[in-house]
């Protein structure tokens, strides 16, 4: 396995984690845990979006 393949797998796992965490915090918000849960959900979704944008740039790595 090449290093870039392992990197793609780890970034994919991080994206999945942040999406799960965002959904988890939205659930907590609707259960009445306050606005902090909603803020954490928004930040987690933004991080997932940033990682997704980064993941899409990995296609250019190793190509000349």
mmCIF file of the N, C-alpha and C atoms, coordinates in Angstrom:
data_MODEL
# 
_entry.id   MODEL 
# 
loop_
_atom_site.group_PDB 
_atom_site.id 
_atom_site.type_symbol 
_atom_site.label_atom_id 
_atom_site.label_alt_id 
_atom_site.label_comp_id 
_atom_site.label_asym_id 
_atom_site.label_entity_id 
_atom_site.label_seq_id 
_atom_site.pdbx_PDB_ins_code 
_atom_site.Cartn_x 
_atom_site.Cartn_y 
_atom_site.Cartn_z 
_atom_site.occupancy 
_atom_site.B_iso_or_equiv 
_atom_site.pdbx_formal_charge 
_atom_site.auth_seq_id 
_atom_site.auth_comp_id 
_atom_site.auth_asym_id 
_atom_site.auth_atom_id 
_atom_site.pdbx_PDB_model_num 
ATOM 1   N N  . UNK A 1 1  ? 0.854   -1.174 0.000   1.00 0.00 ? 1  UNK A N  1 
ATOM 2   C CA . UNK A 1 1  ? 0.000   0.000  0.000   1.00 0.00 ? 1  UNK A CA 1 
ATOM 3   C C  . UNK A 1 1  ? 0.898   1.235  0.000   1.00 0.00 ? 1  UNK A C  1 
ATOM 4   N N  . UNK A 1 2  ? 0.553   2.158  -0.864  1.00 0.00 ? 2  UNK A N  1 
ATOM 5   C CA . UNK A 1 2  ? 1.299   3.416  -0.918  1.00 0.00 ? 2  UNK A CA 1 
ATOM 6   C C  . UNK A 1 2  ? 0.814   4.336  0.198   1.00 0.00 ? 2  UNK A C  1 
ATOM 7   N N  . UNK A 1 3  ? 1.669   5.263  0.549   1.00 0.00 ? 3  UNK A N  1 
ATOM 8   C CA . UNK A 1 3  ? 1.356   6.189  1.635   1.00 0.00 ? 3  UNK A CA 1 
ATOM 9   C C  . UNK A 1 3  ? 0.131   7.038  1.316   1.00 0.00 ? 3  UNK A C  1 
ATOM 10  N N  . UNK A 1 4  ? -0.036  7.444  0.062   1.00 0.00 ? 4  UNK A N  1 
ATOM 11  C CA . UNK A 1 4  ? -1.177  8.275  -0.304  1.00 0.00 ? 4  UNK A CA 1 
ATOM 12  C C  . UNK A 1 4  ? -2.488  7.507  -0.141  1.00 0.00 ? 4  UNK A C  1 
ATOM 13  N N  . UNK A 1 5  ? -2.456  6.197  -0.352  1.00 0.00 ? 5  UNK A N  1 
ATOM 14  C CA . UNK A 1 5  ? -3.655  5.381  -0.168  1.00 0.00 ? 5  UNK A CA 1 
ATOM 15  C C  . UNK A 1 5  ? -4.056  5.357  1.303   1.00 0.00 ? 5  UNK A C  1 
ATOM 16  N N  . UNK A 1 6  ? -3.097  5.173  2.171   1.00 0.00 ? 6  UNK A N  1 
ATOM 17  C CA . UNK A 1 6  ? -3.388  5.192  3.606   1.00 0.00 ? 6  UNK A CA 1 
ATOM 18  C C  . UNK A 1 6  ? -3.886  6.573  4.029   1.00 0.00 ? 6  UNK A C  1 
ATOM 19  N N  . UNK A 1 7  ? -3.327  7.612  3.456   1.00 0.00 ? 7  UNK A N  1 
ATOM 20  C CA . UNK A 1 7  ? -3.749  8.975  3.774   1.00 0.00 ? 7  UNK A CA 1 
ATOM 21  C C  . UNK A 1 7  ? -5.197  9.192  3.346   1.00 0.00 ? 7  UNK A C  1 
ATOM 22  N N  . UNK A 1 8  ? -5.556  8.713  2.167   1.00 0.00 ? 8  UNK A N  1 
ATOM 23  C CA . UNK A 1 8  ? -6.941  8.838  1.689   1.00 0.00 ? 8  UNK A CA 1 
ATOM 24  C C  . UNK A 1 8  ? -7.900  8.095  2.612   1.00 0.00 ? 8  UNK A C  1 
ATOM 25  N N  . UNK A 1 9  ? -7.510  6.928  3.070   1.00 0.00 ? 9  UNK A N  1 
ATOM 26  C CA . UNK A 1 9  ? -8.363  6.152  3.975   1.00 0.00 ? 9  UNK A CA 1 
ATOM 27  C C  . UNK A 1 9  ? -8.571  6.913  5.285   1.00 0.00 ? 9  UNK A C  1 
ATOM 28  N N  . UNK A 1 10 ? -7.514  7.470  5.835   1.00 0.00 ? 10 UNK A N  1 
ATOM 29  C CA . UNK A 1 10 ? -7.622  8.215  7.087   1.00 0.00 ? 10 UNK A CA 1 
ATOM 30  C C  . UNK A 1 10 ? -8.463  9.481  6.930   1.00 0.00 ? 10 UNK A C  1 
ATOM 31  N N  . UNK A 1 11 ? -8.299  10.188 5.828   1.00 0.00 ? 11 UNK A N  1 
ATOM 32  C CA . UNK A 1 11 ? -9.103  11.384 5.598   1.00 0.00 ? 11 UNK A CA 1 
ATOM 33  C C  . UNK A 1 11 ? -10.567 10.995 5.422   1.00 0.00 ? 11 UNK A C  1 
ATOM 34  N N  . UNK A 1 12 ? -10.830 9.908  4.719   1.00 0.00 ? 12 UNK A N  1 
ATOM 35  C CA . UNK A 1 12 ? -12.206 9.423  4.571   1.00 0.00 ? 12 UNK A CA 1 
ATOM 36  C C  . UNK A 1 12 ? -12.832 9.060  5.907   1.00 0.00 ? 12 UNK A C  1 
ATOM 37  N N  . UNK A 1 13 ? -12.050 8.435  6.773   1.00 0.00 ? 13 UNK A N  1 
ATOM 38  C CA . UNK A 1 13 ? -12.553 8.093  8.105   1.00 0.00 ? 13 UNK A CA 1 
ATOM 39  C C  . UNK A 1 13 ? -12.820 9.357  8.926   1.00 0.00 ? 13 UNK A C  1 
ATOM 40  N N  . UNK A 1 14 ? -11.979 10.361 8.785   1.00 0.00 ? 14 UNK A N  1 
ATOM 41  C CA . UNK A 1 14 ? -12.189 11.622 9.503   1.00 0.00 ? 14 UNK A CA 1 
ATOM 42  C C  . UNK A 1 14 ? -13.455 12.318 9.018   1.00 0.00 ? 14 UNK A C  1 
ATOM 43  N N  . UNK A 1 15 ? -13.704 12.291 7.718   1.00 0.00 ? 15 UNK A N  1 
ATOM 44  C CA . UNK A 1 15 ? -14.931 12.884 7.176   1.00 0.00 ? 15 UNK A CA 1 
ATOM 45  C C  . UNK A 1 15 ? -16.152 12.179 7.754   1.00 0.00 ? 15 UNK A C  1 
ATOM 46  N N  . UNK A 1 16 ? -16.121 10.859 7.749   1.00 0.00 ? 16 UNK A N  1 
ATOM 47  C CA . UNK A 1 16 ? -17.247 10.086 8.299   1.00 0.00 ? 16 UNK A CA 1 
ATOM 48  C C  . UNK A 1 16 ? -17.451 10.394 9.777   1.00 0.00 ? 16 UNK A C  1 
ATOM 49  N N  . UNK A 1 17 ? -16.361 10.493 10.537  1.00 0.00 ? 17 UNK A N  1 
ATOM 50  C CA . UNK A 1 17 ? -16.470 10.797 11.957  1.00 0.00 ? 17 UNK A CA 1 
ATOM 51  C C  . UNK A 1 17 ? -17.114 12.154 12.195  1.00 0.00 ? 17 UNK A C  1 
ATOM 52  N N  . UNK A 1 18 ? -16.656 13.177 11.478  1.00 0.00 ? 18 UNK A N  1 
ATOM 53  C CA . UNK A 1 18 ? -17.200 14.513 11.699  1.00 0.00 ? 18 UNK A CA 1 
ATOM 54  C C  . UNK A 1 18 ? -18.657 14.619 11.271  1.00 0.00 ? 18 UNK A C  1 
ATOM 55  N N  . UNK A 1 19 ? -19.047 13.899 10.232  1.00 0.00 ? 19 UNK A N  1 
ATOM 56  C CA . UNK A 1 19 ? -20.467 13.882 9.855   1.00 0.00 ? 19 UNK A CA 1 
ATOM 57  C C  . UNK A 1 19 ? -21.307 13.200 10.924  1.00 0.00 ? 19 UNK A C  1 
ATOM 58  N N  . UNK A 1 20 ? -20.801 12.086 11.455  1.00 0.00 ? 20 UNK A N  1 
ATOM 59  C CA . UNK A 1 20 ? -21.505 11.393 12.537  1.00 0.00 ? 20 UNK A CA 1 
ATOM 60  C C  . UNK A 1 20 ? -21.607 12.287 13.765  1.00 0.00 ? 20 UNK A C  1 
ATOM 61  N N  . UNK A 1 21 ? -20.514 12.937 14.118  1.00 0.00 ? 21 UNK A N  1 
ATOM 62  C CA . UNK A 1 21 ? -20.506 13.808 15.296  1.00 0.00 ? 21 UNK A CA 1 
ATOM 63  C C  . UNK A 1 21 ? -21.476 14.974 15.118  1.00 0.00 ? 21 UNK A C  1 
ATOM 64  N N  . UNK A 1 22 ? -21.540 15.516 13.913  1.00 0.00 ? 22 UNK A N  1 
ATOM 65  C CA . UNK A 1 22 ? -22.464 16.608 13.637  1.00 0.00 ? 22 UNK A CA 1 
ATOM 66  C C  . UNK A 1 22 ? -23.908 16.148 13.831  1.00 0.00 ? 22 UNK A C  1 
ATOM 67  N N  . UNK A 1 23 ? -24.237 14.984 13.298  1.00 0.00 ? 23 UNK A N  1 
ATOM 68  C CA . UNK A 1 23 ? -25.594 14.454 13.469  1.00 0.00 ? 23 UNK A CA 1 
ATOM 69  C C  . UNK A 1 23 ? -25.894 14.175 14.943  1.00 0.00 ? 23 UNK A C  1 
ATOM 70  N N  . UNK A 1 24 ? -24.907 13.675 15.652  1.00 0.00 ? 24 UNK A N  1 
ATOM 71  C CA . UNK A 1 24 ? -25.059 13.389 17.081  1.00 0.00 ? 24 UNK A CA 1 
ATOM 72  C C  . UNK A 1 24 ? -25.367 14.674 17.856  1.00 0.00 ? 24 UNK A C  1 
ATOM 73  N N  . UNK A 1 25 ? -24.664 15.751 17.527  1.00 0.00 ? 25 UNK A N  1 
ATOM 74  C CA . UNK A 1 25 ? -24.884 17.021 18.225  1.00 0.00 ? 25 UNK A CA 1 
ATOM 75  C C  . UNK A 1 25 ? -26.222 17.649 17.844  1.00 0.00 ? 25 UNK A C  1 
ATOM 76  N N  . UNK A 1 26 ? -26.645 17.492 16.606  1.00 0.00 ? 26 UNK A N  1 
ATOM 77  C CA . UNK A 1 26 ? -27.975 17.981 16.220  1.00 0.00 ? 26 UNK A CA 1 
ATOM 78  C C  . UNK A 1 26 ? -29.047 17.251 17.020  1.00 0.00 ? 26 UNK A C  1 
ATOM 79  N N  . UNK A 1 27 ? -28.858 15.958 17.193  1.00 0.00 ? 27 UNK A N  1 
ATOM 80  C CA . UNK A 1 27 ? -29.797 15.176 18.009  1.00 0.00 ? 27 UNK A CA 1 
ATOM 81  C C  . UNK A 1 27 ? -29.839 15.699 19.441  1.00 0.00 ? 27 UNK A C  1 
ATOM 82  N N  . UNK A 1 28 ? -28.684 15.998 20.001  1.00 0.00 ? 28 UNK A N  1 
ATOM 83  C CA . UNK A 1 28 ? -28.632 16.545 21.354  1.00 0.00 ? 28 UNK A CA 1 
ATOM 84  C C  . UNK A 1 28 ? -29.307 17.914 21.439  1.00 0.00 ? 28 UNK A C  1 
ATOM 85  N N  . UNK A 1 29 ? -29.143 18.711 20.399  1.00 0.00 ? 29 UNK A N  1 
ATOM 86  C CA . UNK A 1 29 ? -29.782 20.024 20.377  1.00 0.00 ? 29 UNK A CA 1 
ATOM 87  C C  . UNK A 1 29 ? -31.301 19.877 20.445  1.00 0.00 ? 29 UNK A C  1 
ATOM 88  N N  . UNK A 1 30 ? -31.852 18.962 19.664  1.00 0.00 ? 30 UNK A N  1 
ATOM 89  C CA . UNK A 1 30 ? -33.298 18.778 19.659  1.00 0.00 ? 30 UNK A CA 1 
ATOM 90  C C  . UNK A 1 30 ? -33.812 18.120 20.936  1.00 0.00 ? 30 UNK A C  1 
ATOM 91  N N  . UNK A 1 31 ? -32.913 17.490 21.697  1.00 0.00 ? 31 UNK A N  1 
ATOM 92  C CA . UNK A 1 31 ? -33.303 16.924 22.985  1.00 0.00 ? 31 UNK A CA 1 
ATOM 93  C C  . UNK A 1 31 ? -33.260 17.981 24.082  1.00 0.00 ? 31 UNK A C  1 
ATOM 94  N N  . UNK A 1 32 ? -32.836 19.191 23.744  1.00 0.00 ? 32 UNK A N  1 
ATOM 95  C CA . UNK A 1 32 ? -32.869 20.284 24.700  1.00 0.00 ? 32 UNK A CA 1 
ATOM 96  C C  . UNK A 1 32 ? -31.557 20.596 25.380  1.00 0.00 ? 32 UNK A C  1 
ATOM 97  N N  . UNK A 1 33 ? -30.436 20.241 24.759  1.00 0.00 ? 33 UNK A N  1 
ATOM 98  C CA . UNK A 1 33 ? -29.140 20.493 25.394  1.00 0.00 ? 33 UNK A CA 1 
ATOM 99  C C  . UNK A 1 33 ? -28.610 21.906 25.176  1.00 0.00 ? 33 UNK A C  1 
ATOM 100 N N  . UNK A 1 34 ? -29.312 22.721 24.445  1.00 0.00 ? 34 UNK A N  1 
ATOM 101 C CA . UNK A 1 34 ? -28.914 24.116 24.300  1.00 0.00 ? 34 UNK A CA 1 
ATOM 102 C C  . UNK A 1 34 ? -28.214 24.414 22.993  1.00 0.00 ? 34 UNK A C  1 
ATOM 103 N N  . UNK A 1 35 ? -27.873 25.685 22.846  1.00 0.00 ? 35 UNK A N  1 
ATOM 104 C CA . UNK A 1 35 ? -27.295 26.169 21.601  1.00 0.00 ? 35 UNK A CA 1 
ATOM 105 C C  . UNK A 1 35 ? -25.855 25.689 21.385  1.00 0.00 ? 35 UNK A C  1 
ATOM 106 N N  . UNK A 1 36 ? -25.168 25.344 22.450  1.00 0.00 ? 36 UNK A N  1 
ATOM 107 C CA . UNK A 1 36 ? -23.783 24.888 22.304  1.00 0.00 ? 36 UNK A CA 1 
ATOM 108 C C  . UNK A 1 36 ? -23.708 23.633 21.440  1.00 0.00 ? 36 UNK A C  1 
ATOM 109 N N  . UNK A 1 37 ? -24.677 22.758 21.575  1.00 0.00 ? 37 UNK A N  1 
ATOM 110 C CA . UNK A 1 37 ? -24.694 21.545 20.757  1.00 0.00 ? 37 UNK A CA 1 
ATOM 111 C C  . UNK A 1 37 ? -24.874 21.894 19.285  1.00 0.00 ? 37 UNK A C  1 
ATOM 112 N N  . UNK A 1 38 ? -25.704 22.895 19.004  1.00 0.00 ? 38 UNK A N  1 
ATOM 113 C CA . UNK A 1 38 ? -25.923 23.307 17.620  1.00 0.00 ? 38 UNK A CA 1 
ATOM 114 C C  . UNK A 1 38 ? -24.666 23.954 17.042  1.00 0.00 ? 38 UNK A C  1 
ATOM 115 N N  . UNK A 1 39 ? -23.953 24.722 17.839  1.00 0.00 ? 39 UNK A N  1 
ATOM 116 C CA . UNK A 1 39 ? -22.703 25.334 17.387  1.00 0.00 ? 39 UNK A CA 1 
ATOM 117 C C  . UNK A 1 39 ? -21.668 24.248 17.093  1.00 0.00 ? 39 UNK A C  1 
ATOM 118 N N  . UNK A 1 40 ? -21.570 23.253 17.960  1.00 0.00 ? 40 UNK A N  1 
ATOM 119 C CA . UNK A 1 40 ? -20.626 22.162 17.734  1.00 0.00 ? 40 UNK A CA 1 
ATOM 120 C C  . UNK A 1 40 ? -20.987 21.373 16.482  1.00 0.00 ? 40 UNK A C  1 
ATOM 121 N N  . UNK A 1 41 ? -22.278 21.204 16.232  1.00 0.00 ? 41 UNK A N  1 
ATOM 122 C CA . UNK A 1 41 ? -22.720 20.514 15.027  1.00 0.00 ? 41 UNK A CA 1 
ATOM 123 C C  . UNK A 1 41 ? -22.318 21.295 13.785  1.00 0.00 ? 41 UNK A C  1 
ATOM 124 N N  . UNK A 1 42 ? -22.471 22.604 13.824  1.00 0.00 ? 42 UNK A N  1 
ATOM 125 C CA . UNK A 1 42 ? -22.107 23.434 12.679  1.00 0.00 ? 42 UNK A CA 1 
ATOM 126 C C  . UNK A 1 42 ? -20.603 23.404 12.430  1.00 0.00 ? 42 UNK A C  1 
ATOM 127 N N  . UNK A 1 43 ? -19.824 23.465 13.488  1.00 0.00 ? 43 UNK A N  1 
ATOM 128 C CA . UNK A 1 43 ? -18.363 23.425 13.343  1.00 0.00 ? 43 UNK A CA 1 
ATOM 129 C C  . UNK A 1 43 ? -17.927 22.067 12.799  1.00 0.00 ? 43 UNK A C  1 
ATOM 130 N N  . UNK A 1 44 ? -18.511 20.999 13.302  1.00 0.00 ? 44 UNK A N  1 
ATOM 131 C CA . UNK A 1 44 ? -18.159 19.661 12.818  1.00 0.00 ? 44 UNK A CA 1 
ATOM 132 C C  . UNK A 1 44 ? -18.525 19.503 11.343  1.00 0.00 ? 44 UNK A C  1 
ATOM 133 N N  . UNK A 1 45 ? -19.664 20.038 10.944  1.00 0.00 ? 45 UNK A N  1 
ATOM 134 C CA . UNK A 1 45 ? -20.062 19.971 9.528   1.00 0.00 ? 45 UNK A CA 1 
ATOM 135 C C  . UNK A 1 45 ? -19.104 20.793 8.667   1.00 0.00 ? 45 UNK A C  1 
ATOM 136 N N  . UNK A 1 46 ? -18.652 21.933 9.176   1.00 0.00 ? 46 UNK A N  1 
ATOM 137 C CA . UNK A 1 46 ? -17.695 22.756 8.429   1.00 0.00 ? 46 UNK A CA 1 
ATOM 138 C C  . UNK A 1 46 ? -16.359 22.035 8.287   1.00 0.00 ? 46 UNK A C  1 
ATOM 139 N N  . UNK A 1 47 ? -15.919 21.364 9.333   1.00 0.00 ? 47 UNK A N  1 
ATOM 140 C CA . UNK A 1 47 ? -14.666 20.604 9.256   1.00 0.00 ? 47 UNK A CA 1 
ATOM 141 C C  . UNK A 1 47 ? -14.806 19.471 8.252   1.00 0.00 ? 47 UNK A C  1 
ATOM 142 N N  . UNK A 1 48 ? -15.942 18.786 8.265   1.00 0.00 ? 48 UNK A N  1 
ATOM 143 C CA . UNK A 1 48 ? -16.179 17.715 7.295   1.00 0.00 ? 48 UNK A CA 1 
ATOM 144 C C  . UNK A 1 48 ? -16.158 18.274 5.875   1.00 0.00 ? 48 UNK A C  1 
ATOM 145 N N  . UNK A 1 49 ? -16.735 19.446 5.691   1.00 0.00 ? 49 UNK A N  1 
ATOM 146 C CA . UNK A 1 49 ? -16.706 20.069 4.379   1.00 0.00 ? 49 UNK A CA 1 
ATOM 147 C C  . UNK A 1 49 ? -15.295 20.432 3.940   1.00 0.00 ? 49 UNK A C  1 
ATOM 148 N N  . UNK A 1 50 ? -14.515 20.961 4.861   1.00 0.00 ? 50 UNK A N  1 
ATOM 149 C CA . UNK A 1 50 ? -13.124 21.287 4.554   1.00 0.00 ? 50 UNK A CA 1 
ATOM 150 C C  . UNK A 1 50 ? -12.303 20.056 4.221   1.00 0.00 ? 50 UNK A C  1 
ATOM 151 N N  . UNK A 1 51 ? -12.509 18.993 4.971   1.00 0.00 ? 51 UNK A N  1 
ATOM 152 C CA . UNK A 1 51 ? -11.787 17.752 4.688   1.00 0.00 ? 51 UNK A CA 1 
ATOM 153 C C  . UNK A 1 51 ? -12.219 17.150 3.353   1.00 0.00 ? 51 UNK A C  1 
ATOM 154 N N  . UNK A 1 52 ? -13.496 17.311 3.009   1.00 0.00 ? 52 UNK A N  1 
ATOM 155 C CA . UNK A 1 52 ? -13.975 16.816 1.725   1.00 0.00 ? 52 UNK A CA 1 
ATOM 156 C C  . UNK A 1 52 ? -13.313 17.583 0.580   1.00 0.00 ? 52 UNK A C  1 
ATOM 157 N N  . UNK A 1 53 ? -13.209 18.892 0.736   1.00 0.00 ? 53 UNK A N  1 
ATOM 158 C CA . UNK A 1 53 ? -12.527 19.691 -0.285  1.00 0.00 ? 53 UNK A CA 1 
ATOM 159 C C  . UNK A 1 53 ? -11.061 19.275 -0.400  1.00 0.00 ? 53 UNK A C  1 
ATOM 160 N N  . UNK A 1 54 ? -10.421 19.026 0.726   1.00 0.00 ? 54 UNK A N  1 
ATOM 161 C CA . UNK A 1 54 ? -9.028  18.566 0.722   1.00 0.00 ? 54 UNK A CA 1 
ATOM 162 C C  . UNK A 1 54 ? -8.920  17.196 0.061   1.00 0.00 ? 54 UNK A C  1 
ATOM 163 N N  . UNK A 1 55 ? -9.839  16.292 0.371   1.00 0.00 ? 55 UNK A N  1 
ATOM 164 C CA . UNK A 1 55 ? -9.817  14.934 -0.183  1.00 0.00 ? 55 UNK A CA 1 
ATOM 165 C C  . UNK A 1 55 ? -9.897  14.971 -1.708  1.00 0.00 ? 55 UNK A C  1 
ATOM 166 N N  . UNK A 1 56 ? -10.675 15.909 -2.228  1.00 0.00 ? 56 UNK A N  1 
ATOM 167 C CA . UNK A 1 56 ? -10.824 16.011 -3.678  1.00 0.00 ? 56 UNK A CA 1 
ATOM 168 C C  . UNK A 1 56 ? -9.535  16.469 -4.351  1.00 0.00 ? 56 UNK A C  1 
ATOM 169 N N  . UNK A 1 57 ? -8.664  17.156 -3.623  1.00 0.00 ? 57 UNK A N  1 
ATOM 170 C CA . UNK A 1 57 ? -7.396  17.581 -4.212  1.00 0.00 ? 57 UNK A CA 1 
ATOM 171 C C  . UNK A 1 57 ? -6.369  16.455 -4.235  1.00 0.00 ? 57 UNK A C  1 
ATOM 172 N N  . UNK A 1 58 ? -6.622  15.383 -3.526  1.00 0.00 ? 58 UNK A N  1 
ATOM 173 C CA . UNK A 1 58 ? -5.653  14.291 -3.461  1.00 0.00 ? 58 UNK A CA 1 
ATOM 174 C C  . UNK A 1 58 ? -5.532  13.536 -4.777  1.00 0.00 ? 58 UNK A C  1 
ATOM 175 N N  . UNK A 1 59 ? -6.489  13.704 -5.681  1.00 0.00 ? 59 UNK A N  1 
ATOM 176 C CA . UNK A 1 59 ? -6.404  13.031 -6.976  1.00 0.00 ? 59 UNK A CA 1 
ATOM 177 C C  . UNK A 1 59 ? -5.198  13.498 -7.779  1.00 0.00 ? 59 UNK A C  1 
ATOM 178 N N  . UNK A 1 60 ? -4.731  14.711 -7.532  1.00 0.00 ? 60 UNK A N  1 
ATOM 179 C CA . UNK A 1 60 ? -3.594  15.262 -8.277  1.00 0.00 ? 60 UNK A CA 1 
ATOM 180 C C  . UNK A 1 60 ? -2.255  14.804 -7.720  1.00 0.00 ? 60 UNK A C  1 
ATOM 181 N N  . UNK A 1 61 ? -2.216  14.213 -6.550  1.00 0.00 ? 61 UNK A N  1 
ATOM 182 C CA . UNK A 1 61 ? -0.954  13.815 -5.934  1.00 0.00 ? 61 UNK A CA 1 
ATOM 183 C C  . UNK A 1 61 ? -0.341  12.646 -6.688  1.00 0.00 ? 61 UNK A C  1 
ATOM 184 N N  . UNK A 1 62 ? 0.916   12.728 -6.921  1.00 0.00 ? 62 UNK A N  1 
ATOM 185 C CA . UNK A 1 62 ? 1.635   11.637 -7.561  1.00 0.00 ? 62 UNK A CA 1 
ATOM 186 C C  . UNK A 1 62 ? 1.536   11.634 -9.078  1.00 0.00 ? 62 UNK A C  1 
ATOM 187 N N  . UNK A 1 63 ? 0.797   12.579 -9.649  1.00 0.00 ? 63 UNK A N  1 
ATOM 188 C CA . UNK A 1 63 ? 0.671   12.645 -11.107 1.00 0.00 ? 63 UNK A CA 1 
ATOM 189 C C  . UNK A 1 63 ? 1.515   13.801 -11.626 1.00 0.00 ? 63 UNK A C  1 
ATOM 190 N N  . UNK A 1 64 ? 2.109   13.606 -12.793 1.00 0.00 ? 64 UNK A N  1 
ATOM 191 C CA . UNK A 1 64 ? 2.946   14.647 -13.390 1.00 0.00 ? 64 UNK A CA 1 
ATOM 192 C C  . UNK A 1 64 ? 2.400   15.073 -14.704 1.00 0.00 ? 64 UNK A C  1 
# 
